[in-house]
């Protein structure tokens, strides 16, 4: 599943993870730390929507 930052449009794809920021491929969005922030604009997980 993919999650889109509503503030800037950055996309988190669970299959790909975000290796540049230490998130392994296959990491579910719900398993990201509660203090996860968009690497582009800095908003929290509550500003992402599932696609």
NUSEZA-707298 format. One line per field, with one value per atom (N, C-alpha, C, O, CB): x, y, z; residue in one letter; residue number from 1. Coordinates in steps of 0.05 Angstrom, whole numbers, always signed. Atoms other than C-alpha are relative to their C-alpha. Glycine has a CB too. Example, Ala and Ser with C-alpha at 12.3 -4.5 7.8 and 13.67 -1.06 7.14 Angstrom:
residues 2
x c(+18|+246|+18|+39|-20|-16|+273|-15|-5|+9)
y c(-24|-90|+24|+24|+1|-24|-21|+22|+44|+9)
z c(+0|+156|+0|+13|+25|-1|+143|+14|+18|-29)
res c(A|A|A|A|A|S|S|S|S|S)
n c(1|1|1|1|1|2|2|2|2|2)
This chain:
residues 51
x c(+17|+0|+18|+40|-19|-14|+21|-14|-38|+3|+10|+12|+11|+35|+7|-7|+13|-1|-21|-18|+0|+33|-19|-16|+29|+20|-26|+12|+0|-24|-11|+19|+17|+16|+17|-19|+71|-1|+11|+28|+2|+53|+21|+20|+0|-20|+112|-14|-34|+21|+13|+95|+17|+41|-6|-13|+112|-12|-36|-3|+9|+108|+10|+35|+10|-8|+108|+19|+37|-24|-18|+141|+28|+47|-11|-27|+199|+13|+37|-2|-10|+205|+13|+4|+21|-15|+252|+28|+37|-14|-27|+323|+18|+35|+13|-16|+353|-4|+14|-8|+6|+320|-1|-13|-26|-2|+332|-24|-27|+7|+24|+265|+2|+3|-25|-4|+272|-23|-46|+6|+22|+232|-18|-9|+11|+20|+168|-10|-27|+13|+9|+158|-28|-31|+20|+27|+84|-1|+13|-20|+3|+62|-7|+3|-21|+8|+29|+23|+21|-23|-23|+96|+21|+41|+12|-19|+133|-3|-24|-6|+2|+150|-21|-28|+27|+21|+96|+11|-5|-10|-11|+144|+11|+26|+22|-8|+155|-9|-32|-11|+7|+156|+6|+25|+16|-5|+152|+29|+36|-21|-27|+225|+3|+24|+16|-1|+207|-9|+4|-17|+12|+163|-3|-8|-27|-1|+165|-26|-27|+12|+26|+91|-1|+14|-24|+3|+70|-17|-28|-11|+14|+38|-30|-42|+2|+29|-32|-6|-29|-9|+5|-22|+4|+6|+20|-3|-15|-27|-42|+22|+24|-72|+7|+25|-21|-4|-75|-10|-30|-13|+8|-78|-3|-9|+21)
y c(-24|+0|+25|+24|+0|-26|+72|+20|+20|+10|-22|+132|+26|+28|-4|-25|+203|+22|+24|+8|-23|+264|+21|+30|+12|-20|+312|+28|+45|+0|-27|+372|+5|+26|+4|-5|+361|-20|-16|+1|+20|+299|-22|-39|+14|+21|+256|-27|-28|+5|+26|+182|-20|-23|-10|+23|+126|-25|-30|+2|+26|+58|-22|-25|-4|+21|+0|-20|-30|-14|+19|-46|+10|-6|-7|-11|+1|+10|+12|+23|-12|+30|+27|+41|-18|-25|+90|-3|+8|+25|+7|+63|+25|+24|-17|-25|+134|+10|+24|+21|-10|+149|-23|-20|+15|+22|+81|-18|-32|+11|+17|+48|-22|-17|+17|+23|-22|-5|+0|-25|+9|-46|-20|-36|-12|+17|-81|+10|-3|-27|-11|-37|+13|+31|+22|-10|-25|+29|+35|-19|-28|+48|+0|+16|+15|+1|+29|-8|-3|-20|+8|+1|+22|+18|-25|-23|+67|+12|+11|+21|-12|+102|+22|+35|+12|-20|+147|+28|+46|+0|-27|+206|+2|+21|+6|-1|+191|+27|+35|-24|-25|+255|-3|-18|+24|-1|+266|+10|+32|+18|-8|+270|+26|+38|-21|-24|+328|+24|+45|-4|-24|+374|-1|+20|+6|+2|+348|-4|-3|+24|+5|+335|-28|-46|+5|+26|+276|-20|-14|+3|+22|+209|+6|-4|-25|-7|+239|+16|+20|+15|-15|+280|-17|-6|+24|+18|+219|-14|-19|-21|+14|+186|-25|-23|+18|+25|+115|+3|+15|-24|-1|+107|-28|-32|+15)
z c(+0|+0|+0|+9|+24|+2|-12|+18|+20|-29|-16|+33|-11|-16|+31|+11|+8|+21|+36|-24|-18|+49|-12|-34|+3|+9|+44|-2|-15|+19|+0|+56|-25|-37|+24|+22|+0|-22|-43|+11|+21|-39|-1|-18|-26|-1|-19|+5|+19|+23|-1|-26|+16|+10|-28|-14|+23|-11|-9|+31|+11|-10|+18|+21|-30|-19|+40|-13|+1|+11|+13|-11|-2|+0|-28|+4|-22|+25|+27|-20|-25|+48|-7|-26|+13|+5|+52|+9|+30|+14|-8|+55|+6|+23|-20|-4|+50|+29|+39|-20|-26|+117|+21|+42|+1|-19|+150|+3|+23|+26|-2|+136|-21|-45|-5|+17|+107|-18|-11|+17|+18|+47|+15|+30|-26|-12|+69|+27|+39|+4|-25|+130|-3|-19|+11|+1|+141|+11|+30|+15|-9|+150|+30|+45|-16|-28|+216|+19|+43|+3|-16|+240|+2|+16|-10|-2|+229|+28|+40|-22|-27|+295|+1|-19|+8|-4|+324|-7|-15|+28|+5|+315|-29|-35|+20|+29|+240|-11|-7|-16|+14|+199|-29|-37|+12|+29|+124|-4|+6|-15|+4|+101|-17|-18|-13|+17|+54|+15|+15|-25|-13|+95|+30|+43|-12|-29|+166|+15|+39|+10|-14|+180|+11|+2|-19|-13|+223|-15|-36|+27|+12|+206|-5|-24|+16|+2|+216|-25|-32|+24|+24|+153|-26|-48|-1|+23|+107|-4|+14|+5|+6|+71|-18|-35|-15|+15|+43|-28|-33|+14|+28|-32|-11|-34|-17)
res c(X|X|X|X|X|X|X|X|X|X|X|X|X|X|X|X|X|X|X|X|X|X|X|X|X|X|X|X|X|X|X|X|X|X|X|X|X|X|X|X|X|X|X|X|X|X|X|X|X|X|X|X|X|X|X|X|X|X|X|X|X|X|X|X|X|X|X|X|X|X|X|X|X|X|X|X|X|X|X|X|X|X|X|X|X|X|X|X|X|X|X|X|X|X|X|X|X|X|X|X|X|X|X|X|X|X|X|X|X|X|X|X|X|X|X|X|X|X|X|X|X|X|X|X|X|X|X|X|X|X|X|X|X|X|X|X|X|X|X|X|X|X|X|X|X|X|X|X|X|X|X|X|X|X|X|X|X|X|X|X|X|X|X|X|X|X|X|X|X|X|X|X|X|X|X|X|X|X|X|X|X|X|X|X|X|X|X|X|X|X|X|X|X|X|X|X|X|X|X|X|X|X|X|X|X|X|X|X|X|X|X|X|X|X|X|X|X|X|X|X|X|X|X|X|X|X|X|X|X|X|X|X|X|X|X|X|X|X|X|X|X|X|X|X|X|X|X|X|X|X|X|X|X|X|X)
n c(1|1|1|1|1|2|2|2|2|2|3|3|3|3|3|4|4|4|4|4|5|5|5|5|5|6|6|6|6|6|7|7|7|7|7|8|8|8|8|8|9|9|9|9|9|10|10|10|10|10|11|11|11|11|11|12|12|12|12|12|13|13|13|13|13|14|14|14|14|14|15|15|15|15|15|16|16|16|16|16|17|17|17|17|17|18|18|18|18|18|19|19|19|19|19|20|20|20|20|20|21|21|21|21|21|22|22|22|22|22|23|23|23|23|23|24|24|24|24|24|25|25|25|25|25|26|26|26|26|26|27|27|27|27|27|28|28|28|28|28|29|29|29|29|29|30|30|30|30|30|31|31|31|31|31|32|32|32|32|32|33|33|33|33|33|34|34|34|34|34|35|35|35|35|35|36|36|36|36|36|37|37|37|37|37|38|38|38|38|38|39|39|39|39|39|40|40|40|40|40|41|41|41|41|41|42|42|42|42|42|43|43|43|43|43|44|44|44|44|44|45|45|45|45|45|46|46|46|46|46|47|47|47|47|47|48|48|48|48|48|49|49|49|49|49|50|50|50|50|50|51|51|51|51|51)
